[in-house]
């Protein structure tokens, strides 16, 4: 007497070409798929696995070769995995419909049909798992390439900076010195303050390149500082720039908000965030405003720089802290990168949140993040 398994195997073998053709007629595949011809061969291989599974249970190892092969081909073809899963399900539905139609009135076949269904589901799982592993590996390789590229660019920038600083800082120091002499000899000479301010700005930009060119941010002297005093100094320093950009600024900081760290580095961070805000506000018509606040929140000092400039798109929020990323025509793309590095050096964080109404940069630095050496 012929067993249900033998009857089903015989049926599958006799109708193999018809079922596979039905399967291929309904799948989704692009004309540009580089493995298009292999799809039919894979369908036939899967069909043969079904025949073997009807005869006896398959081990996972027997399915892995085809699952891994198919996953690699889908990655190479740059195909969305949902398309692959859809095509596998088409094959499952096609075969089960044929079997149901032919054996639905015969007893003893349902367990075999259930097993065919489970076989396709297991195959999909193994293929998708391998597809994900390959995609993750590709992503890691791309990230590694980007990191290496950034390091190479930083190394080149470091080499350029050494020459740049040597060529520009020496004459700059001489100019600043003669400016002071002129100011002492001719205190009423017009435009001296503006010239001094512009020279200070140039010196600041050179210092930015110095910071980014170093492999690590060097250790530096720590001191206890008042953030209110530091902000007052900065606002006074930036007054001509604020006036020229038609930007108003308000600072809200209690005199007892103190922090321990390197004053020059914290000043550079604050200065860069305010300068960025001034630049962004030039795209705004009408009222332009910056609000700076400092407060204690539990064990952290929190400083926010808020402006009513244009919104930064969500997908660019983290990118703006990457080296060489800039939205400015003449930007270097290193300012915010250095800011975050300097804040992290003080065991803090620098984040950004942007809406249609305002953009806010938030610095959080633990009060006890560093040890103050008197």
FENPE-V690125 format. One record per residue. N is the residue number from 1. SS is DSSP state (helix for helix, strand for strand, loop for the rest). BURIAL is # if it has 9 or more other ideal C-beta (glycine too) atoms within 8 Angstrom, else .. D_FIRST is the distance of its C-alpha to the first C-alpha in Angstrom with 2 decimals. Layout:
# FENPE-V690125
n={N/N}
ss={SS/SS}
burial={BURIAL/BURIAL}
d_first={D_FIRST/D_FIRST}
This chain:
# FENPE-V690125
n={1/2/3/4/5/6/7/8/9/10/11/12/13/14/15/16/17/18/19/20/21/22/23/24/25/26/27/28/29/30/31/32/33/34/35/36/37/38/39/40/41/42/43/44/45/46/47/48/49/50/51/52/53/54/55/56/57/58/59/60/61/62/63/64/65/66/67/68/69/70/71/72/73/74/75/76/77/78/79/80/81/82/83/84/85/86/87/88/89/90/91/92/93/94/95/96/97/98/99/100/101/102/103/104/105/106/107/108/109/110/111/112/113/114/115/116/117/118/119/120/121/122/123/124/125/126/127/128/129/130/131/132/133/134/135/136/137/138/139/140/141/142/143/144/145/146/147/148/149/150/151/152/153/154/155/156/157/158/159/160/161/162/163/164/165/166/167/168/169/170/171/172/173/174/175/176/177/178/179/180/181/182/183/184/185/186/187/188/189/190/191/192/193/194/195/196/197/198/199/200/201/202/203/204/205/206/207/208/209/210/211/212/213/214/215/216/217/218/219/220/221/222/223/224/225/226/227/228/229/230/231/232/233/234/235/236/237/238/239/240/241/242/243/244/245/246/247/248/249/250/251/252/253/254/255/256/257/258/259/260/261/262/263/264/265/266/267/268/269/270/271/272/273/274/275/276/277/278/279/280/281/282/283/284/285/286/287/288/289/290/291/292/293/294/295/296/297/298/299/300/301/302/303/304/305/306/307/308/309/310/311/312/313/314/315/316/317/318/319/320/321/322/323/324/325/326/327/328/329/330/331/332/333/334/335/336/337/338/339/340/341/342/343/344/345/346/347/348/349/350/351/352/353/354/355/356/357/358/359/360/361/362/363/364/365/366/367/368/369/370/371/372/373/374}
ss={loop/loop/loop/helix/helix/helix/helix/helix/helix/helix/helix/helix/helix/helix/loop/helix/helix/helix/helix/helix/helix/helix/helix/helix/helix/helix/loop/loop/loop/loop/loop/loop/loop/loop/loop/helix/helix/helix/helix/helix/helix/helix/helix/helix/helix/helix/helix/helix/helix/helix/helix/helix/helix/helix/helix/loop/loop/loop/loop/helix/helix/helix/helix/helix/helix/helix/helix/helix/helix/helix/helix/helix/helix/helix/helix/helix/loop/loop/loop/loop/helix/helix/helix/helix/helix/helix/helix/helix/helix/helix/helix/helix/helix/helix/helix/helix/helix/helix/helix/helix/helix/helix/helix/loop/loop/loop/loop/loop/loop/helix/helix/helix/helix/helix/helix/helix/helix/helix/helix/helix/helix/helix/helix/helix/helix/helix/helix/helix/helix/helix/helix/helix/helix/helix/helix/helix/helix/helix/helix/helix/helix/helix/helix/helix/helix/helix/helix/helix/helix/helix/helix/helix/helix/helix/helix/helix/helix/helix/helix/helix/helix/helix/helix/helix/helix/helix/helix/helix/helix/helix/helix/helix/helix/helix/helix/helix/helix/helix/helix/helix/helix/helix/helix/helix/helix/loop/loop/loop/loop/loop/loop/helix/helix/helix/helix/helix/helix/helix/helix/helix/helix/helix/helix/helix/helix/helix/helix/helix/helix/helix/helix/helix/helix/loop/loop/loop/loop/loop/loop/loop/loop/loop/strand/strand/strand/strand/helix/helix/helix/helix/helix/helix/helix/helix/helix/helix/helix/loop/helix/helix/helix/helix/helix/helix/loop/loop/loop/strand/strand/strand/strand/strand/strand/loop/loop/loop/loop/strand/strand/strand/strand/loop/helix/helix/helix/helix/helix/helix/helix/helix/helix/helix/helix/helix/helix/helix/helix/helix/helix/helix/helix/loop/loop/loop/loop/loop/loop/loop/strand/strand/strand/strand/strand/strand/strand/strand/strand/loop/loop/strand/strand/strand/strand/strand/strand/strand/strand/loop/loop/loop/loop/loop/loop/helix/helix/helix/loop/loop/helix/helix/helix/loop/loop/loop/loop/loop/loop/loop/loop/loop/loop/loop/loop/loop/helix/helix/helix/helix/helix/helix/helix/helix/helix/helix/helix/loop/loop/loop/strand/strand/strand/strand/strand/strand/loop/loop/loop/loop/strand/strand/strand/strand/strand/strand/strand/strand/loop/loop/loop/loop/loop/loop/loop/loop}
burial={./././#/#/./#/#/#/./#/#/././#/#/././#/#/./#/#/#/././#/./#/./././#/./#/#/././#/#/./#/#/#/#/#/#/./#/#/#/#/#/#/./././#/./././#/#/#/./#/#/#/#/#/#/#/#/#/#/./#/./#/./#/./#/#/#/#/#/#/#/#/#/#/./#/#/#/./#/#/#/././#/./././././#/././#/#/./#/#/#/./#/#/#/#/#/#/./#/#/#/./#/#/#/./#/#/././#/./././././././././././#/././#/#/././#/#/#/#/#/#/./#/#/././#/#/././#/././#/#/././#/././#/#/././././././././#/././#/#/#/./#/#/#/#/#/#/./#/#/#/#/#/#/#/#/#/./././././././#/#/./#/./#/#/#/#/#/#/#/#/#/./#/#/./#/#/#/././#/./#/./#/./#/./#/./././#/#/#/#/#/#/#/./#/#/#/#/#/#/#/#/#/#/#/#/#/#/./#/#/././#/./././#/#/#/#/#/#/#/./././././#/#/#/#/#/#/#/#/#/#/././#/./././#/#/././#/#/#/#/#/#/./././././././#/#/#/#/#/#/#/#/#/#/#/#/./#/./#/./#/./#/./#/./././#/#/#/#/#/#/#/#/#/#/./#/#/./././.}
d_first={0.00/3.83/6.42/9.72/11.59/9.95/10.31/13.82/14.80/14.08/16.09/18.82/19.31/19.63/22.12/23.89/27.25/27.42/26.77/29.22/31.77/31.54/32.09/35.06/36.60/37.11/38.27/41.94/43.48/47.05/48.19/50.23/47.33/47.77/44.05/42.90/41.11/39.25/37.77/35.24/34.26/33.90/31.70/29.37/29.46/28.65/25.71/24.33/24.91/22.76/19.83/20.41/20.88/17.49/16.04/18.62/21.94/24.88/28.24/31.40/32.68/29.88/31.07/34.77/35.38/34.39/36.01/39.24/39.33/38.96/41.55/44.06/43.67/44.25/47.38/48.62/48.14/50.09/47.53/47.47/44.45/43.78/42.98/40.37/38.72/38.73/36.96/34.24/33.72/33.52/30.63/28.85/29.49/28.38/24.95/24.29/25.51/23.15/20.13/21.48/22.12/18.62/16.58/19.25/17.77/14.30/14.40/13.84/15.25/18.91/19.15/18.03/20.63/23.18/22.66/23.27/26.38/27.61/27.08/29.46/31.94/32.04/32.54/35.39/37.00/37.01/38.39/41.04/42.09/42.63/44.37/46.73/47.49/48.41/50.51/52.31/53.08/54.43/56.58/57.93/58.82/60.62/62.50/63.46/64.71/66.74/68.19/69.15/70.67/72.68/73.91/74.95/76.79/78.44/79.54/81.03/82.66/84.12/85.65/87.02/88.38/90.45/92.22/92.34/93.93/96.42/97.48/97.84/98.66/101.85/103.54/102.16/103.83/107.08/106.90/106.21/109.19/111.53/110.34/111.50/114.84/115.32/114.46/117.04/119.72/119.01/117.42/118.02/116.39/113.87/110.11/110.13/107.68/105.26/105.50/104.94/101.88/100.35/100.99/99.30/96.27/96.15/96.38/93.48/91.25/92.05/91.16/87.72/87.01/88.27/85.79/82.73/83.61/83.40/80.19/80.76/83.24/85.94/87.17/90.32/92.97/92.05/94.42/94.52/95.06/95.64/93.21/95.73/98.34/95.90/94.86/98.49/99.33/96.45/97.29/100.89/99.81/97.54/100.08/101.01/97.33/96.59/99.69/98.79/95.24/96.56/94.37/95.38/94.16/94.29/93.71/93.04/93.23/94.97/97.40/95.67/92.32/92.40/90.00/90.12/89.26/90.66/92.95/92.83/89.03/88.80/91.54/89.58/86.47/88.51/90.45/87.38/85.70/88.88/89.38/85.80/86.44/89.64/87.83/85.02/87.56/89.16/86.31/87.37/89.96/92.40/92.30/91.08/90.77/89.62/89.35/89.20/88.68/88.55/87.54/86.38/82.88/82.11/82.32/82.30/84.89/83.42/85.11/84.01/85.18/84.51/85.44/84.96/83.82/80.78/77.30/75.33/71.76/69.17/67.32/70.64/71.72/70.41/71.06/74.79/74.99/73.52/76.02/77.10/75.50/78.18/78.64/82.30/83.55/85.64/83.77/82.88/79.84/80.92/82.90/80.16/78.29/81.42/82.00/78.61/79.07/82.51/81.29/78.39/80.96/82.57/79.22/78.99/76.83/77.64/75.49/75.84/74.98/75.82/75.91/77.63/80.65/81.11/79.93/80.30/80.22/80.00/81.07/80.26/81.93/81.90/85.39/84.92/82.97/85.63/88.33/91.82/94.24/97.79}
